[in-house]
Amino acid sequence: MEKVYEALYSPSTWEGTPMTLSIHKTLQGAEKAIKENKERWLKKWQDQVKDCKELDMEPPYPTFEEYIEDRWWGINETELKE
């Protein structure tokens, strides 16, 4: 039976439910989508740290791990019915 893989993301583990980032025919495709989404968040964090340094301020999240602490990513595997 054919399967699809849903790349999921939740901006807060405390509120709401995960949203679908994308749906893929392969597990590798879903993993790549999650990796790319995390890379976008890394860029946002790096920009925030840069802006804080330019303003001579401490960033609210000194590390990327702290920045994404409440975020969640996962993959849901679903078999397609005929």
Residue pairs with C-beta under 8 A, 6 or more apart in sequence:
1 79
1 80
1 81
1 82
2 79
2 80
3 77
3 78
3 79
3 80
4 23
4 24
4 25
4 77
4 78
4 80
5 23
5 24
5 25
5 26
5 27
5 29
5 30
5 75
5 76
5 77
5 78
6 20
6 22
6 23
6 24
6 30
6 75
6 76
6 77
6 78
7 20
7 21
7 22
7 23
7 24
7 30
7 31
7 33
7 34
7 37
7 73
7 75
8 18
8 19
8 20
8 21
8 72
8 73
8 74
8 75
8 76
9 18
9 19
9 21
9 34
9 37
9 71
9 72
9 73
10 16
10 17
10 18
10 19
10 71
10 72
10 73
11 70
11 71
12 70
12 71
13 70
13 71
13 72
14 70
18 72
18 74
21 33
21 34
21 37
22 29
22 30
22 33
23 30
24 30
24 33
27 75
27 77
30 75
31 75
34 73
34 75
37 73
38 68
38 73
41 67
41 68
41 71
42 64
45 61
45 64
45 67
45 68
48 59
48 60
48 61
48 67
49 59
52 58
52 59
52 60
53 59
61 67
